[in-house]
Amino acid sequence: MFVAKIKHLLTFKRCASFLMLSALVALRLTGGIYAQSVTQGYGSDETLQRGMIVGTKKDDPTKVEALNVDQLEQMLGIVVSPNDSPITLSGDDEKVFVATVGRYEVLVSDQEGAINPGDYITASSLDGIGMHATFDQSEIIGRALTAFDGTGGNIVGQSDLIDTNGNARSVKIGRIELDIAISKNPLAKSAAVTPEWLGKIGQAIAGKSLSPARIYISAGIFIIGSVIAGSILYAGIRSSIIAVGRNPLSKRSILRGLVEVIFTALIVFIISVVGVYLLLRA
């Protein structure tokens, strides 16, 4: 009797349903399933495209506007299509739908260089357009899931802007898939360990913001190269002066050797400078 009840409870359908439910729970816990967020509708006084980074207006929290790098504290989410999410909440006058979490396409530029999967994304100098985040920005909108390098078929436009050095430049705009997770920029935490003057020198050479690691490695290469070149030069000059004092008749050959020493030290110094430049510009 007891065995019969057990067999009745453990039917094939019930066992299969239990296994499927267990598999779904396991996938959800391990990150295998990514549910799209519930999108919220907002009003807007400007035309906003799908994929733009937006934030709430300071004087009207029911409306959103395209953000740039100077408005990171207002960051809210990404403009999406109402069909991109299974659930949307909006009123009659709220026609701009914003996702604050989930995986959606975002408009980005190559203002701070190429974007690779896993890079942090923040707002750029262009309203509504994202870029590769550096330690200069305090907030991020999320992490890139796909790449963009300003080439290929995913370019949707280009725009001109003024960089941090006051120079006009053209940037490419495209779309990438983004895992939205608005938070403090983890890279900004390391900015405090870099002296401001050193960061400005590196940024002036590279034409973009740099990580503290790259700045310190470049500074180390330059210092080591300068020390080696200076040591060679000092040793050569000192030896030449001593040699001329001991043997004035060999002055010409000694000076020829000194010229070779100076040339060698100059080559070492130039190599270190070129190495630093290539490292910063990479």
Residue pairs with C-beta under 8 A, 6 or more apart in sequence:
24 33
26 32
27 33
34 102
34 103
35 102
36 84
36 85
36 86
36 99
36 102
36 103
36 104
37 85
37 99
37 100
37 101
37 102
37 180
38 85
38 87
38 88
38 89
39 80
39 82
39 84
39 85
39 87
39 88
39 89
39 97
39 98
39 99
40 88
40 89
40 90
40 97
40 98
40 100
41 88
41 89
41 90
41 91
41 94
41 95
41 96
41 97
41 98
42 54
42 56
42 62
42 63
42 64
42 90
42 94
42 96
42 97
42 98
43 60
43 62
43 63
43 64
43 93
43 94
43 95
43 96
44 54
44 63
44 64
44 65
44 95
44 96
45 57
45 63
45 65
46 65
46 66
48 54
48 64
48 66
48 79
48 96
48 128
49 79
49 107
49 128
50 79
50 80
50 81
50 105
51 78
51 79
51 80
51 104
51 105
51 106
51 107
51 175
52 66
52 78
52 79
52 106
52 107
52 127
52 128
52 129
53 66
53 67
53 75
53 77
53 78
53 106
53 107
53 123
53 128
53 129
53 130
53 141
54 64
54 65
54 66
54 67
54 76
54 77
54 78
54 79
54 96
54 98
54 128
55 64
55 65
55 67
55 71
55 74
55 75
55 76
56 63
56 64
56 65
56 74
56 76
57 63
57 64
57 65
58 74
62 94
64 76
64 79
64 96
64 98
66 127
66 128
67 74
67 75
67 123
67 127
67 128
68 123
68 124
68 125
68 126
68 127
68 128
69 122
69 123
69 124
69 125
69 131
69 137
71 123
72 122
72 123
72 137
72 138
72 139
73 138
73 139
75 123
75 139
75 141
75 182
76 98
76 100
76 182
77 98
77 99
77 100
77 101
77 141
77 180
77 182
78 98
78 99
78 104
78 105
78 106
78 141
78 178
78 180
79 96
79 97
79 98
79 128
80 97
80 98
80 99
80 104
81 97
82 88
82 90
82 97
84 97
84 99
84 104
85 97
85 99
85 102
88 97
90 97
99 180
100 180
100 182
101 180
101 181
102 179
102 180
103 145
103 177
103 178
103 179
103 180
104 177
104 178
104 180
105 175
105 176
105 177
105 178
106 121
106 130
106 141
106 142
106 175
106 176
106 177
106 178
107 128
107 129
107 130
107 156
107 173
107 174
107 175
108 115
108 121
108 124
108 129
108 130
108 131
108 132
108 144
108 148
108 173
108 174
108 175
108 176
109 124
109 126
109 129
109 130
109 131
109 159
109 171
109 172
109 173
109 174
110 131
110 132
110 148
110 149
110 150
110 171
110 172
111 124
111 125
111 126
111 131
111 132
111 161
111 163
111 171
112 124
112 131
112 132
112 133
112 134
112 208
112 209
113 132
113 208
114 132
114 147
114 148
114 149
114 150
115 121
115 131
115 132
115 144
115 147
115 148
115 149
115 176
116 144
116 147
117 144
117 145
117 146
117 147
118 143
118 144
119 132
119 133
119 143
119 144
120 132
120 133
120 140
120 142
120 143
120 144
120 185
120 186
120 187
121 130
121 131
121 132
121 133
121 140
121 141
121 142
121 143
121 144
121 176
121 178
122 130
122 131
122 133
122 137
122 139
122 140
122 141
122 185
123 129
123 130
123 131
123 137
123 141
124 130
124 131
124 171
125 161
125 162
126 159
126 161
126 171
126 173
129 159
129 173
130 141
130 178
133 140
133 185
133 187
134 187
134 208
134 209
134 210
134 211
135 185
135 187
135 188
135 190
135 191
135 194
135 209
135 211
135 212
136 188
136 191
136 209
137 185
137 187
137 188
138 184
138 185
138 188
139 182
139 183
139 184
139 185
140 181
140 182
140 183
140 184
140 185
140 186
141 178
141 180
141 181
141 182
142 178
142 179
142 180
142 181
142 182
143 178
143 179
143 181
144 176
144 177
144 178
144 179
145 176
145 177
145 178
145 179
146 176
146 177
147 176
148 154
148 174
148 175
148 176
150 171
150 172
150 174
151 172
154 174
154 175
154 176
155 172
155 173
155 174
156 173
156 174
156 175
157 172
157 173
158 170
158 171
158 172
158 173
159 170
159 171
159 173
160 168
160 169
160 170
160 171
161 168
161 169
161 171
162 168
162 169
163 169
163 207
163 208
164 203
164 208
164 209
165 204
165 207
167 207
187 211
190 211
190 212
191 199
191 212
193 212
194 212
194 215
194 216
198 215
198 219
199 210
199 212
199 215
202 210
202 214
202 215
202 218
202 280
203 209
203 210
205 276
205 277
205 280
205 281
206 280
206 281
207 281
210 280
214 279
214 280
217 279
218 276
218 279
218 280
221 272
221 275
221 276
221 279
222 272
222 273
222 276
224 272
225 268
225 269
225 271
225 272
225 273
225 275
226 269
226 272
228 268
228 272
229 265
229 266
229 268
229 269
229 272
230 265
232 261
232 264
232 265
232 268
233 261
233 262
233 265
235 261
236 257
236 258
236 261
236 262
236 264
236 265
237 258
237 261
240 254
240 255
240 257
240 258
240 261
243 250
243 254
244 250
244 251
244 254
247 254
